[in-house]
Amino acid sequence: MTDSHDGGDASAVAGLLLAAGGGRRLGGRPKALLPHRGRPLVEHAV
């Protein structure tokens, strides 16, 4: 797989597994949806 940020073809991705946990210490907020640099963390991983 090639990272789409470097101009490669990201269409070779067959699947994506997100396993961030529930975030009990964060008041139950899903960690993947926490903001980082203005976007949810999950957007940085995709």
PDB file of N, CA, C and O in Angstrom:
ATOM      1  N   MET A   1       0.846  -1.174   0.000  1.00  0.00           N
ATOM      2  CA  MET A   1       0.000   0.000   0.000  1.00  0.00           C
ATOM      3  C   MET A   1       0.888   1.233   0.000  1.00  0.00           C
ATOM      4  O   MET A   1       1.926   1.265   0.662  1.00  0.00           O
ATOM      5  N   THR A   2       0.486   2.211  -0.722  1.00  0.00           N
ATOM      6  CA  THR A   2       1.209   3.475  -0.787  1.00  0.00           C
ATOM      7  C   THR A   2       0.373   4.557  -0.138  1.00  0.00           C
ATOM      8  O   THR A   2      -0.834   4.638  -0.364  1.00  0.00           O
ATOM      9  N   ASP A   3       1.005   5.377   0.659  1.00  0.00           N
ATOM     10  CA  ASP A   3       0.307   6.471   1.337  1.00  0.00           C
ATOM     11  C   ASP A   3      -0.167   7.484   0.307  1.00  0.00           C
ATOM     12  O   ASP A   3       0.616   7.933  -0.529  1.00  0.00           O
ATOM     13  N   SER A   4      -1.443   7.847   0.363  1.00  0.00           N
ATOM     14  CA  SER A   4      -1.999   8.782  -0.609  1.00  0.00           C
ATOM     15  C   SER A   4      -1.408  10.181  -0.479  1.00  0.00           C
ATOM     16  O   SER A   4      -1.524  10.982  -1.406  1.00  0.00           O
ATOM     17  N   HIS A   5      -0.777  10.492   0.652  1.00  0.00           N
ATOM     18  CA  HIS A   5      -0.193  11.821   0.846  1.00  0.00           C
ATOM     19  C   HIS A   5       1.038  12.029  -0.027  1.00  0.00           C
ATOM     20  O   HIS A   5       1.421  13.167  -0.298  1.00  0.00           O
ATOM     21  N   ASP A   6       1.663  10.937  -0.468  1.00  0.00           N
ATOM     22  CA  ASP A   6       2.864  11.100  -1.281  1.00  0.00           C
ATOM     23  C   ASP A   6       2.558  10.948  -2.774  1.00  0.00           C
ATOM     24  O   ASP A   6       3.467  10.793  -3.589  1.00  0.00           O
ATOM     25  N   GLY A   7       1.269  10.993  -3.119  1.00  0.00           N
ATOM     26  CA  GLY A   7       0.889  10.923  -4.517  1.00  0.00           C
ATOM     27  C   GLY A   7       0.712   9.515  -5.031  1.00  0.00           C
ATOM     28  O   GLY A   7       0.438   9.332  -6.217  1.00  0.00           O
ATOM     29  N   GLY A   8       0.861   8.498  -4.173  1.00  0.00           N
ATOM     30  CA  GLY A   8       0.710   7.111  -4.591  1.00  0.00           C
ATOM     31  C   GLY A   8      -0.743   6.713  -4.743  1.00  0.00           C
ATOM     32  O   GLY A   8      -1.650   7.511  -4.504  1.00  0.00           O
ATOM     33  N   ASP A   9      -0.952   5.475  -5.141  1.00  0.00           N
ATOM     34  CA  ASP A   9      -2.294   4.942  -5.360  1.00  0.00           C
ATOM     35  C   ASP A   9      -2.792   4.277  -4.092  1.00  0.00           C
ATOM     36  O   ASP A   9      -2.332   3.192  -3.737  1.00  0.00           O
ATOM     37  N   ALA A  10      -3.730   4.918  -3.405  1.00  0.00           N
ATOM     38  CA  ALA A  10      -4.285   4.371  -2.166  1.00  0.00           C
ATOM     39  C   ALA A  10      -5.419   3.393  -2.439  1.00  0.00           C
ATOM     40  O   ALA A  10      -5.995   2.858  -1.492  1.00  0.00           O
ATOM     41  N   SER A  11      -5.764   3.140  -3.709  1.00  0.00           N
ATOM     42  CA  SER A  11      -6.862   2.232  -4.020  1.00  0.00           C
ATOM     43  C   SER A  11      -6.509   0.785  -3.722  1.00  0.00           C
ATOM     44  O   SER A  11      -7.387  -0.075  -3.797  1.00  0.00           O
ATOM     45  N   ALA A  12      -5.270   0.481  -3.388  1.00  0.00           N
ATOM     46  CA  ALA A  12      -4.857  -0.881  -3.081  1.00  0.00           C
ATOM     47  C   ALA A  12      -5.256  -1.305  -1.671  1.00  0.00           C
ATOM     48  O   ALA A  12      -4.999  -2.446  -1.287  1.00  0.00           O
ATOM     49  N   VAL A  13      -5.869  -0.433  -0.898  1.00  0.00           N
ATOM     50  CA  VAL A  13      -6.294  -0.757   0.461  1.00  0.00           C
ATOM     51  C   VAL A  13      -7.484  -1.698   0.395  1.00  0.00           C
ATOM     52  O   VAL A  13      -8.505  -1.377  -0.213  1.00  0.00           O
ATOM     53  N   ALA A  14      -7.350  -2.867   1.024  1.00  0.00           N
ATOM     54  CA  ALA A  14      -8.431  -3.855   1.010  1.00  0.00           C
ATOM     55  C   ALA A  14      -9.374  -3.679   2.189  1.00  0.00           C
ATOM     56  O   ALA A  14     -10.557  -4.003   2.084  1.00  0.00           O
ATOM     57  N   GLY A  15      -8.874  -3.174   3.307  1.00  0.00           N
ATOM     58  CA  GLY A  15      -9.713  -3.007   4.486  1.00  0.00           C
ATOM     59  C   GLY A  15      -9.015  -2.152   5.519  1.00  0.00           C
ATOM     60  O   GLY A  15      -7.818  -1.880   5.425  1.00  0.00           O
ATOM     61  N   LEU A  16      -9.782  -1.736   6.503  1.00  0.00           N
ATOM     62  CA  LEU A  16      -9.256  -0.885   7.560  1.00  0.00           C
ATOM     63  C   LEU A  16      -9.883  -1.309   8.867  1.00  0.00           C
ATOM     64  O   LEU A  16     -11.105  -1.424   8.964  1.00  0.00           O
ATOM     65  N   LEU A  17      -9.058  -1.543   9.878  1.00  0.00           N
ATOM     66  CA  LEU A  17      -9.547  -1.955  11.189  1.00  0.00           C
ATOM     67  C   LEU A  17      -9.219  -0.862  12.193  1.00  0.00           C
ATOM     68  O   LEU A  17      -8.051  -0.547  12.419  1.00  0.00           O
ATOM     69  N   LEU A  18     -10.248  -0.288  12.791  1.00  0.00           N
ATOM     70  CA  LEU A  18     -10.061   0.729  13.817  1.00  0.00           C
ATOM     71  C   LEU A  18     -10.310   0.095  15.174  1.00  0.00           C
ATOM     72  O   LEU A  18     -11.367  -0.492  15.406  1.00  0.00           O
ATOM     73  N   ALA A  19      -9.350   0.211  16.059  1.00  0.00           N
ATOM     74  CA  ALA A  19      -9.484  -0.351  17.396  1.00  0.00           C
ATOM     75  C   ALA A  19      -8.930   0.649  18.400  1.00  0.00           C
ATOM     76  O   ALA A  19      -7.847   0.452  18.951  1.00  0.00           O
ATOM     77  N   ALA A  20      -9.667   1.710  18.632  1.00  0.00           N
ATOM     78  CA  ALA A  20      -9.176   2.786  19.483  1.00  0.00           C
ATOM     79  C   ALA A  20      -9.635   2.678  20.926  1.00  0.00           C
ATOM     80  O   ALA A  20      -9.023   3.296  21.797  1.00  0.00           O
ATOM     81  N   GLY A  21     -10.659   1.937  21.211  1.00  0.00           N
ATOM     82  CA  GLY A  21     -11.158   1.817  22.581  1.00  0.00           C
ATOM     83  C   GLY A  21     -12.197   2.874  22.910  1.00  0.00           C
ATOM     84  O   GLY A  21     -12.433   3.805  22.140  1.00  0.00           O
ATOM     85  N   GLY A  22     -12.804   2.709  24.057  1.00  0.00           N
ATOM     86  CA  GLY A  22     -13.914   3.570  24.450  1.00  0.00           C
ATOM     87  C   GLY A  22     -13.526   4.852  25.144  1.00  0.00           C
ATOM     88  O   GLY A  22     -14.301   5.808  25.111  1.00  0.00           O
ATOM     89  N   GLY A  23     -12.387   4.921  25.760  1.00  0.00           N
ATOM     90  CA  GLY A  23     -11.941   6.138  26.426  1.00  0.00           C
ATOM     91  C   GLY A  23     -12.663   6.430  27.729  1.00  0.00           C
ATOM     92  O   GLY A  23     -13.223   7.513  27.896  1.00  0.00           O
ATOM     93  N   ARG A  24     -12.660   5.478  28.656  1.00  0.00           N
ATOM     94  CA  ARG A  24     -13.337   5.698  29.948  1.00  0.00           C
ATOM     95  C   ARG A  24     -12.785   6.907  30.684  1.00  0.00           C
ATOM     96  O   ARG A  24     -13.545   7.651  31.304  1.00  0.00           O
ATOM     97  N   ARG A  25     -11.483   7.113  30.626  1.00  0.00           N
ATOM     98  CA  ARG A  25     -10.885   8.273  31.308  1.00  0.00           C
ATOM     99  C   ARG A  25     -11.239   9.584  30.618  1.00  0.00           C
ATOM    100  O   ARG A  25     -11.035  10.660  31.179  1.00  0.00           O
ATOM    101  N   LEU A  26     -11.757   9.496  29.429  1.00  0.00           N
ATOM    102  CA  LEU A  26     -12.145  10.689  28.674  1.00  0.00           C
ATOM    103  C   LEU A  26     -13.641  10.936  28.763  1.00  0.00           C
ATOM    104  O   LEU A  26     -14.197  11.678  27.952  1.00  0.00           O
ATOM    105  N   GLY A  27     -14.289  10.330  29.726  1.00  0.00           N
ATOM    106  CA  GLY A  27     -15.723  10.525  29.896  1.00  0.00           C
ATOM    107  C   GLY A  27     -16.560   9.728  28.914  1.00  0.00           C
ATOM    108  O   GLY A  27     -17.702  10.094  28.633  1.00  0.00           O
ATOM    109  N   GLY A  28     -16.006   8.638  28.386  1.00  0.00           N
ATOM    110  CA  GLY A  28     -16.741   7.793  27.457  1.00  0.00           C
ATOM    111  C   GLY A  28     -16.681   8.233  26.010  1.00  0.00           C
ATOM    112  O   GLY A  28     -17.299   7.608  25.148  1.00  0.00           O
ATOM    113  N   ARG A  29     -15.946   9.298  25.728  1.00  0.00           N
ATOM    114  CA  ARG A  29     -15.831   9.774  24.343  1.00  0.00           C
ATOM    115  C   ARG A  29     -14.922   8.835  23.555  1.00  0.00           C
ATOM    116  O   ARG A  29     -13.853   8.473  24.047  1.00  0.00           O
ATOM    117  N   PRO A  30     -15.314   8.431  22.352  1.00  0.00           N
ATOM    118  CA  PRO A  30     -14.462   7.568  21.531  1.00  0.00           C
ATOM    119  C   PRO A  30     -13.149   8.267  21.180  1.00  0.00           C
ATOM    120  O   PRO A  30     -13.155   9.396  20.689  1.00  0.00           O
ATOM    121  N   LYS A  31     -12.036   7.603  21.430  1.00  0.00           N
ATOM    122  CA  LYS A  31     -10.725   8.207  21.169  1.00  0.00           C
ATOM    123  C   LYS A  31     -10.544   8.568  19.699  1.00  0.00           C
ATOM    124  O   LYS A  31      -9.929   9.587  19.382  1.00  0.00           O
ATOM    125  N   ALA A  32     -11.069   7.750  18.808  1.00  0.00           N
ATOM    126  CA  ALA A  32     -10.897   7.997  17.377  1.00  0.00           C
ATOM    127  C   ALA A  32     -11.553   9.297  16.925  1.00  0.00           C
ATOM    128  O   ALA A  32     -11.203   9.839  15.876  1.00  0.00           O
ATOM    129  N   LEU A  33     -12.503   9.801  17.714  1.00  0.00           N
ATOM    130  CA  LEU A  33     -13.201  11.031  17.327  1.00  0.00           C
ATOM    131  C   LEU A  33     -12.649  12.271  18.011  1.00  0.00           C
ATOM    132  O   LEU A  33     -13.141  13.374  17.770  1.00  0.00           O
ATOM    133  N   LEU A  34     -11.635  12.116  18.860  1.00  0.00           N
ATOM    134  CA  LEU A  34     -11.035  13.272  19.522  1.00  0.00           C
ATOM    135  C   LEU A  34     -10.315  14.146  18.497  1.00  0.00           C
ATOM    136  O   LEU A  34      -9.692  13.626  17.571  1.00  0.00           O
ATOM    137  N   PRO A  35     -10.394  15.455  18.653  1.00  0.00           N
ATOM    138  CA  PRO A  35      -9.749  16.337  17.676  1.00  0.00           C
ATOM    139  C   PRO A  35      -8.227  16.358  17.826  1.00  0.00           C
ATOM    140  O   PRO A  35      -7.696  16.328  18.936  1.00  0.00           O
ATOM    141  N   HIS A  36      -7.550  16.410  16.698  1.00  0.00           N
ATOM    142  CA  HIS A  36      -6.097  16.554  16.643  1.00  0.00           C
ATOM    143  C   HIS A  36      -5.785  17.392  15.404  1.00  0.00           C
ATOM    144  O   HIS A  36      -6.069  16.982  14.279  1.00  0.00           O
ATOM    145  N   ARG A  37      -5.203  18.559  15.620  1.00  0.00           N
ATOM    146  CA  ARG A  37      -4.891  19.488  14.525  1.00  0.00           C
ATOM    147  C   ARG A  37      -6.124  19.813  13.689  1.00  0.00           C
ATOM    148  O   ARG A  37      -6.058  19.911  12.464  1.00  0.00           O
ATOM    149  N   GLY A  38      -7.255  19.979  14.384  1.00  0.00           N
ATOM    150  CA  GLY A  38      -8.466  20.416  13.709  1.00  0.00           C
ATOM    151  C   GLY A  38      -9.288  19.327  13.041  1.00  0.00           C
ATOM    152  O   GLY A  38     -10.320  19.618  12.437  1.00  0.00           O
ATOM    153  N   ARG A  39      -8.847  18.073  13.138  1.00  0.00           N
ATOM    154  CA  ARG A  39      -9.584  16.955  12.528  1.00  0.00           C
ATOM    155  C   ARG A  39      -9.648  15.801  13.517  1.00  0.00           C
ATOM    156  O   ARG A  39      -8.771  15.687  14.374  1.00  0.00           O
ATOM    157  N   PRO A  40     -10.661  14.940  13.424  1.00  0.00           N
ATOM    158  CA  PRO A  40     -10.713  13.764  14.300  1.00  0.00           C
ATOM    159  C   PRO A  40      -9.501  12.859  14.048  1.00  0.00           C
ATOM    160  O   PRO A  40      -9.011  12.774  12.922  1.00  0.00           O
ATOM    161  N   LEU A  41      -9.023  12.189  15.093  1.00  0.00           N
ATOM    162  CA  LEU A  41      -7.857  11.313  14.968  1.00  0.00           C
ATOM    163  C   LEU A  41      -8.016  10.297  13.845  1.00  0.00           C
ATOM    164  O   LEU A  41      -7.057  10.000  13.133  1.00  0.00           O
ATOM    165  N   VAL A  42      -9.213   9.767  13.687  1.00  0.00           N
ATOM    166  CA  VAL A  42      -9.438   8.745  12.669  1.00  0.00           C
ATOM    167  C   VAL A  42      -9.133   9.264  11.264  1.00  0.00           C
ATOM    168  O   VAL A  42      -8.703   8.491  10.409  1.00  0.00           O
ATOM    169  N   GLU A  43      -9.342  10.534  11.012  1.00  0.00           N
ATOM    170  CA  GLU A  43      -9.036  11.085   9.689  1.00  0.00           C
ATOM    171  C   GLU A  43      -7.539  11.082   9.410  1.00  0.00           C
ATOM    172  O   GLU A  43      -7.129  10.980   8.254  1.00  0.00           O
ATOM    173  N   HIS A  44      -6.724  11.191  10.440  1.00  0.00           N
ATOM    174  CA  HIS A  44      -5.272  11.163  10.247  1.00  0.00           C
ATOM    175  C   HIS A  44      -4.795   9.758   9.912  1.00  0.00           C
ATOM    176  O   HIS A  44      -3.761   9.589   9.265  1.00  0.00           O
ATOM    177  N   ALA A  45      -5.541   8.753  10.347  1.00  0.00           N
ATOM    178  CA  ALA A  45      -5.140   7.365  10.128  1.00  0.00           C
ATOM    179  C   ALA A  45      -5.577   6.838   8.769  1.00  0.00           C
ATOM    180  O   ALA A  45      -5.036   5.848   8.278  1.00  0.00           O
ATOM    181  N   VAL A  46      -6.548   7.498   8.168  1.00  0.00           N
ATOM    182  CA  VAL A  46      -7.096   6.982   6.899  1.00  0.00           C
ATOM    183  C   VAL A  46      -6.414   7.624   5.721  1.00  0.00           C
ATOM    184  O   VAL A  46      -6.740   7.315   4.575  1.00  0.00           O
TER     185      VAL A  46
END
